[in-house]
Amino acid sequence: MRRVFRDDHELFRDQVRRFVASEIAPHYAEWEKAGVTPRALWKRAGDEGLLNCALPDPYGLGGDFGHSAVVIEELAHANFLGIGFSIHSDMVSPYLLNFGTDAQKDRWLPAMTQGDIIGAIALTEPGAGSDLKAIRTRARRDGNDYVLSGQKTFITNGVNAGLAIVLASTDPDLGARGLSLFCVEENLPGYTKGAALNKIGQHSQDTCELYFDDVRVPADCLLGLENAAFEYMTRELARERLAIALRAAASVEGMLDEAAQYTRDRKVFSRRVIDYQNTRFKLANARAQTTMLRVFLDDCLARQMEGELDPTIAAIAKLNATEIQGRVLDDLLQMYGGYGYMAEYGIGRAWVDARALRIFGGTSEVMLEIIGRSFN
């Protein structure tokens, strides 16, 4: 038993594992083909307590980030990286909890916990990702409203989202310091969604573009203070990057177990694949790397649960976890031979799904830049 988790976390893990086995595993291939996870799954997840489990009462289920980590890990370990619960629970909802007014929290968080509203966060644009100075979406004040114009892309949960937290410039002269966040509900006039994007992996995670054509957003939907988004995002990124690191580590651990069993069962030249020294060395190297990574991530998780995770340490966690995941999954896929390239084998899906984690939440190169600045 990992020391970072308490008994209540492990009991919750059993509950999550049963949910994954009964509600996700039998249908996941169908959702992958459809390019979207049905909203009904979110409602069932809300009923079972898998959403917003780290948020305090009365907005969430009164747990801590350890409970969030359990959900993240169980989905990833079972090779279901396309389920967007973490974006909803560990990014969108905390923004509302930490920066929203009481009215905003009462309006949206209970419904998000129940799975009645699905959340997305709309930061990235066709010409702007980590470079916040390049944000082109604009929000100008007009009486009791803000008028929102622009486009967002690569928005996870975008197709399903009933609520999107949208980043827009409210003072272009201030650059990154002139950005604000807005809570934008679907079906507002001028707000439209593109079709689910045709990605190379994580097909069931509905990802789309969002378009804002002079959308009138009530002023009481401004999240936090005007021109304060840069500060808010800086405070929230450590948790986001740790969540990505936890997904990467659990994914590779799950596939290592599967690959080890496959090499015991599969024979090549009348010998089990695991009987070849190269196979054993590759498995041993994977176990060594993932074990070291797990110890480090558990320490990061303990710090996050205590509210003390440093942003640079989070960047190190995200960088190491996703890079190790990419290398190890590539080695594991090779052990399957041609079957590793077949869609019906989980290793192929894990391999292609993992590639995005070196981009999400800031690319590996951005992580290196953040870590490098710590030497100044």
Summary of the structure (lengths in Angstrom):
residues: 376
radius of gyration: 21.0
end to end distance: 39.2
largest distance: 78.0
contacts: 1302
relative contact order: 0.11
helix: 56%
strand: 15%
